[in-house]
Amino acid sequence: MHWLPVQHLSGGEIMKGIIGKKVGMTQIFDSNGNVIPVTVIQAGPCYVTQVRTAERDGYVAVQLGFGETKPQRLTKGQLGHLHRNNLPALRYLREFRVRDGELDVAEGQEIKVDVFATGERVDVIGTSKGRGFAGTIKRHGFNRQPKTHGQSDRERAPGSVGQNSFPGRTLKGLRMSGHMGSDRVTTENLEVVVIDAERDLLAVRGSIPGANGGIVLIKPARPRRRGK
């Protein structure tokens, strides 16, 4: 089960947070004719599948479900968890952790995209595209070696990674070839440009992590630290 960082909510406030699916990128025009690149997200509808409390669970969180699917694709335990509140078979469950306090949400409640507003700032969490096994040039931006002066097979090689007699090993964390992508990535402080409550669509300015069709989590942007 994934959970999101703590959100600051006051008593009686509706929890802001939703699960969505990345549709793709497009562009829109503002009133001045400027082009705005946006990413369209199919956000919700989500259902409150469980409300966790400090007394019972040790922390406060709201669990949301998204993506109706066939019941035979879920286990009996998952179906029993959802049938407690007469909810349909939901494929994705995620938790949004919140501070202690009264929340104006109840199990079985539907959460739609209209919990956000145009102009609001949000953070979007997704899984980056998997690139497989990548070399140092693609993975870390290394420069290639010279193509001339006798070398024939080492122009994209990373070069020496060894040590002298001391410490006599490759240091941990050294940038080398390896698995690239498929990481949990957060794109912060994106502006909500369009809210289409009828079609459950949300468009944010800029790009978000992951491929089209990937599951993303949307929550209010964290307060930014200001310099002196």
C-alpha positions as CSV (number, residue, x, y, z in Angstrom):
1,M,0.0,0.0,0.0
2,H,1.4,3.4,-1.0
3,W,0.8,6.5,1.1
4,L,1.3,10.2,0.5
5,P,3.0,12.7,2.8
6,V,1.0,14.5,5.5
7,Q,-1.5,17.1,4.3
8,H,-2.5,20.1,6.5
9,L,-6.3,20.0,7.0
10,S,-8.5,21.8,9.4
11,G,-11.5,20.4,11.0
12,G,-14.5,19.9,8.7
13,E,-12.5,20.4,5.5
14,I,-12.9,18.1,2.6
15,M,-9.8,16.1,1.9
16,K,-8.0,17.2,-1.3
17,G,-6.4,14.4,-3.1
18,I,-7.3,12.1,-6.0
19,I,-6.1,9.2,-8.1
20,G,-6.0,9.6,-11.9
21,K,-4.7,8.2,-15.1
22,K,-2.4,10.1,-17.5
23,V,-4.2,10.7,-20.8
24,G,-1.5,12.6,-22.7
25,M,-0.2,16.1,-23.6
26,T,-1.8,18.8,-25.7
27,Q,-1.8,22.6,-25.8
28,I,-4.4,25.2,-25.2
29,F,-4.5,29.0,-25.8
30,D,-5.2,31.6,-23.2
31,S,-7.1,34.8,-23.6
32,N,-4.0,36.6,-25.0
33,G,-3.3,33.9,-27.6
34,N,-0.4,32.4,-25.8
35,V,0.2,28.6,-26.1
36,I,0.1,26.7,-22.9
37,P,1.4,23.1,-22.9
38,V,-0.8,21.0,-20.6
39,T,-1.1,17.3,-19.5
40,V,-4.6,15.9,-19.4
41,I,-5.4,13.5,-16.5
42,Q,-8.5,11.4,-16.1
43,A,-8.9,12.2,-12.4
44,G,-11.4,10.1,-10.6
45,P,-14.1,9.4,-9.7
46,C,-12.6,7.9,-6.6
47,Y,-14.3,6.4,-3.6
48,V,-13.3,6.5,0.1
49,T,-12.7,2.9,0.8
50,Q,-11.4,3.3,4.4
51,V,-10.7,6.1,7.0
52,R,-7.8,5.3,9.3
53,T,-7.7,6.8,12.7
54,A,-4.9,7.3,15.3
55,E,-6.8,5.3,17.9
56,R,-7.3,2.2,15.8
57,D,-4.4,2.3,13.2
58,G,-1.8,4.5,14.9
59,Y,-2.0,7.2,12.2
60,V,-4.7,9.3,10.3
61,A,-5.2,8.6,6.6
62,V,-7.9,8.4,4.0
63,Q,-7.7,5.4,1.6
64,L,-9.1,6.0,-1.9
65,G,-10.0,3.5,-4.6
66,F,-9.9,4.2,-8.4
67,G,-10.6,2.3,-11.6
68,E,-13.6,0.0,-11.7
69,T,-12.7,-3.5,-13.0
70,K,-14.1,-7.0,-13.2
71,P,-14.7,-8.6,-9.8
72,Q,-12.8,-11.8,-10.9
73,R,-9.6,-9.7,-11.2
74,L,-9.5,-9.1,-7.4
75,T,-9.0,-11.5,-4.6
76,K,-11.7,-12.4,-2.1
77,G,-10.0,-10.3,0.5
78,Q,-10.0,-7.3,-1.7
79,L,-13.6,-7.7,-2.7
80,G,-14.6,-8.1,1.0
81,H,-12.8,-4.9,1.9
82,L,-14.7,-3.0,-0.8
83,H,-18.1,-4.7,-0.2
84,R,-18.1,-3.4,3.4
85,N,-19.2,-0.1,2.0
86,N,-21.1,-1.4,-1.0
87,L,-18.4,-0.2,-3.4
88,P,-17.7,-1.7,-6.9
89,A,-14.5,-3.6,-7.7
90,L,-11.7,-1.0,-7.7
91,R,-8.3,-1.9,-9.1
92,Y,-6.1,0.8,-7.4
93,L,-6.1,1.7,-3.7
94,R,-3.9,4.5,-2.3
95,E,-3.7,6.2,1.0
96,F,-3.4,10.0,1.7
97,R,-2.0,10.6,5.1
98,V,-3.4,13.6,7.0
99,R,-2.9,15.3,10.3
100,D,-5.0,14.5,13.4
101,G,-8.4,16.2,13.3
102,E,-11.9,15.8,12.1
103,L,-12.3,15.2,8.4
104,D,-15.5,15.8,6.4
105,V,-15.2,12.4,4.7
106,A,-16.9,9.1,5.3
107,E,-16.3,5.6,4.0
108,G,-18.2,5.1,0.7
109,Q,-18.1,8.7,-0.2
110,E,-17.3,9.7,-3.8
111,I,-14.4,12.1,-4.5
112,K,-14.5,13.8,-7.9
113,V,-12.2,16.2,-9.7
114,D,-14.1,19.3,-8.5
115,V,-12.3,19.1,-5.2
116,F,-9.6,21.2,-7.0
117,A,-10.1,24.6,-8.6
118,T,-8.6,26.3,-11.6
119,G,-5.4,28.2,-10.7
120,E,-4.6,25.9,-7.8
121,R,-1.1,24.5,-7.4
122,V,-0.7,20.7,-7.1
123,D,2.0,18.0,-6.9
124,V,1.7,15.0,-9.2
125,I,3.3,11.7,-8.3
126,G,3.8,9.0,-10.9
127,T,6.2,6.2,-12.1
128,S,8.7,7.4,-14.7
129,K,9.1,5.5,-17.9
130,G,11.4,2.4,-17.7
131,R,14.5,2.7,-19.9
132,G,15.9,-0.8,-19.1
133,F,19.7,-1.2,-18.7
134,A,21.3,2.0,-19.8
135,G,24.9,3.1,-20.2
136,T,26.6,6.1,-18.5
137,I,26.1,8.5,-21.4
138,K,22.3,8.0,-21.4
139,R,21.9,7.5,-17.7
140,H,24.2,10.1,-16.3
141,G,25.1,12.4,-19.2
142,F,28.8,11.3,-19.5
143,N,30.9,12.5,-22.4
144,R,32.2,10.0,-24.9
145,Q,35.9,9.4,-25.3
146,P,37.8,10.4,-28.4
147,K,37.1,8.4,-31.6
148,T,40.7,8.7,-32.9
149,H,44.2,7.9,-31.9
150,G,43.9,4.2,-32.0
151,Q,40.8,3.4,-30.0
152,S,38.2,1.3,-31.8
153,D,35.7,0.1,-29.2
154,R,35.8,2.4,-26.2
155,E,34.2,5.7,-27.3
156,R,31.1,5.2,-25.1
157,A,32.8,3.3,-22.3
158,P,32.8,5.1,-18.9
159,G,36.6,4.7,-18.3
160,S,38.4,3.5,-15.2
161,V,36.4,2.9,-12.1
162,G,39.0,1.1,-10.0
163,Q,41.2,2.3,-7.0
164,N,44.8,2.0,-5.9
165,S,45.9,-0.4,-3.2
166,F,43.7,1.6,-0.8
167,P,40.8,1.3,-0.7
168,G,41.1,-1.3,-3.4
169,R,37.4,-1.4,-4.3
170,T,34.7,0.5,-6.2
171,L,33.1,3.0,-3.9
172,K,29.4,2.6,-3.3
173,G,27.2,5.1,-5.2
174,L,29.6,5.5,-8.1
175,R,27.8,6.5,-11.3
176,M,27.9,3.5,-13.6
177,S,25.7,1.7,-16.1
178,G,22.5,0.1,-14.7
179,H,18.8,0.1,-14.5
180,M,17.2,3.4,-15.6
181,G,13.7,4.7,-15.0
182,S,10.7,3.0,-13.4
183,D,11.2,5.2,-10.3
184,R,8.6,7.1,-8.2
185,V,8.8,10.7,-9.3
186,T,7.1,13.8,-8.0
187,T,6.6,16.9,-10.2
188,E,5.9,19.8,-7.9
189,N,4.0,23.0,-8.0
190,L,2.0,22.6,-11.2
191,E,-0.8,24.9,-12.0
192,V,-4.3,23.5,-12.6
193,V,-5.4,25.1,-15.9
194,V,-8.6,23.2,-16.8
195,I,-11.3,21.4,-14.7
196,D,-13.9,19.4,-16.6
197,A,-16.2,18.0,-13.9
198,E,-18.6,16.4,-16.4
199,R,-15.9,14.2,-18.0
200,D,-13.7,13.9,-14.9
201,L,-10.8,15.6,-16.7
202,L,-8.1,17.8,-15.2
203,A,-5.3,19.6,-17.1
204,V,-2.1,20.8,-15.5
205,R,0.5,23.1,-17.0
206,G,3.6,21.2,-18.0
207,S,4.6,17.6,-18.0
208,I,4.1,14.9,-15.4
209,P,6.1,11.6,-15.0
210,G,5.1,8.3,-16.6
211,A,3.7,7.0,-19.9
212,N,0.2,7.6,-21.2
213,G,-2.2,5.4,-19.3
214,G,0.0,5.4,-16.1
215,I,-1.6,5.9,-12.7
216,V,-0.8,9.2,-11.0
217,L,-1.6,10.7,-7.6
218,I,-2.6,14.4,-7.3
219,K,-2.5,16.3,-4.1
220,P,-2.2,20.0,-3.1
221,A,1.3,21.4,-3.5
222,R,3.5,21.6,-0.4
223,P,4.3,25.1,1.0
224,R,7.5,26.3,-0.6
225,R,10.5,27.5,1.4
226,R,11.4,31.1,0.6
227,G,14.9,32.3,0.7
228,K,16.1,35.4,2.5
